[in-house]
Amino acid sequence: VSAIDLAVVAGRVHTADGTHADTVAVTGDRIVAVGLERDIRSEYTASDVLHLPGRLVVPGFGDAHVHAPFAGRYAINVALHDIHSLDGYLSHIAAFARANADKPVIYGGGWAMEHFAGGLPTKDLLDSVVPDRPVFLYNRDIHGAWVNSKALDVARIDANTSDPGDGRYERYPDGDPTGLLHEGAAYSFERRFVPAPDRAEWERAILHAQSHLHTLGITSWQDAWVTPDTLAAYRSLADAGTLTARVVAALWWDRHRDRSQIDDLLTQREWATGGNLRATSVKIMTDGIIENGSAAMLEPYLDGCGGHTSNTGHTYLDRDQLADAVTVLDNHGFQVHMHAIGDRAVRNALDACEVAQVRNGRRDARHHIAHVQVVHPADVPRFGSLGVVVNGQPYWAKAEPQMEEHTIPYLGAARAAGQYPFASMLAAGARLAFGSDWSVSTPDPLVEMEVAVTRVDPDHRDRPPLHPHEAITLAQAFEAFTRGTAHVNFMEDAGVVAAGYRADLAVIDADIFTGDTPRPADASVGLTIAGGEVVFGG
Ligand SMILES: [Zn+2]
C-alpha cells in the first residue's frame, strides 16, 4: 500500500476511454490512479479524502481565448456585464463612485447597446450620477466608450474638435459630442486621461480573474493578448507561486512595425517563460467585426435593408504582410493566434499558415484562428488539412438581438447561415478548441457548451436556434474545452483524467452527460483542483 496526498471519491469520473471509475488518486501535482473506490483504497492510503457522492469529476477546463487581466480590472472597478438595465447601470456607477472617492477617474466597462434609446448612451445620464470626475466606460465588445461631460471637458473635446483618423465622436445635430467615443477616439482617450494600472493593480486584477475562472472549473487558459505590463504582472505572480492556473500568454504583433520586431518577441518569450507561465504564442489582429462593417469579407456587405454596398470591410495587414508575419513567427518556433472574423480574413489567415508551411517546412505549430464567424465553404476543409486549430467562441453562436439586428441583415441570409460552422469544420477534420473571449462574454464553459450543442441562449431557451445544422454534440463541445484547449496550449498532460496527467480537476454537481436533453448550463462546478491543490470549494 502506498501513500498518496489526496483521494477524490465522487459519483462518477469522466474517463477518456469510458472505463467506469468513481475515484481519483492524487499525489503532488499528478494523478497517480483512476478507478473504483475499493480498488484505490486497497492500493493507496490517502492523507486527505474528499467525499463527493453523486458528483461528476471531469478534467479541469481550459479557455483558449480569454482576456483575464482586462476582465479582472473591470471586476475591481466598474463592471456592468451582469447588469441588465439602464437604472441598474446608473445606481451601480453611483455606488462605486461614492465608495471610491479617492479615484480621480471612474473606469470600467460592460454596458450593452440594447439598454439605451437608439443604442446610444449619452453623457447627461452619467452626469446625473457623477458630475465631478471623469467617467470612462467601455461597451461590452470594447469598440466604444461612454463618457460624462467632465471627461469631455478634461480632454477638451467639443463641437469644434475634429474626429481622429481611426475613430469618431458621436454628435448631436449641432456638433456637440454626445458622450459616446468610437474605436480610436475611445482608445486615445484612455491612453491620455485614464491612469494606467500599476503592477500591484494588474496583479490584483489577474488574481481576481483567476479566482473567478477557478469557480467555473477552469485551470488553464491562453491569454489572447498580453501587454508588457500585464505580462510582467503574470510573471511576478508565477514567481510568487500564486498563479495556480497554467497560462500561455499571446504576445502582441505590432502591425505598424516590420519583421524586425521578432527580436523583441524572442526577448519577451525568454524572459517571461517559466513555471506556470509560457509566452510562446503571438496574437495578430487581422480584421475587425461584422457589427460595424470592419470584418473583412470576400463579397460586400448588404446595407441592412436588402440593398448592396461596396464595403468589403478591412484587413489590418494585407494578405502578403500577414503571410510574411506568420512565416517569421513560425520560423522562430512561435505559435500564431490570429483574430479573423470575416471570410476574407479567415482565408488570408489560412493562406498565411500554408505559405509558412511551404517556406519553413511543416512542423507541429498548432497555429490557431480565433472567432471564425464566417467561413467560406471552400475553406472549411483547410483547417484539418493544414493542421490549423479552430479557436471557437461557441457562446456567440446563438440568435439574440445583436445577431438579428446588427449582423444577419448586413450579411444576407445565405452567408449568415454559414456562421460559426463548428459541425462542418469538425466533420472536415478540424481540431476544435473553445474559448470565451471574456470579458466580452461569459467564461462559464458549461453555459458555452450548451450553446454549442443547442445554438440557443440558455437564458432564453424559448428562442429559435441559430443555424441548428452547425450544432455539435455535448461530447464534442466538452472535448473542445478539455483536450482541445490542452492541444492548442501544448499542455500534453492536461485535458484528460488519467494516471500521469496533471491533477487539474473540476467537480460538477450533476452528471451533465445523462438525460435526453443536455442542459449543462443548469449544472455548476462546486470544486476545482489545479496542480493537485484545491483552488475553489472543498
Ligand atoms: Zn479577444
Boltz pocket constraint, residues with backbone or C-beta under 6 A from the ligand:
constraints:
  - pocket:
      binder: B
      contacts: [[A, 65], [A, 67], [A, 224], [A, 437]]
      max_distance: 6.0
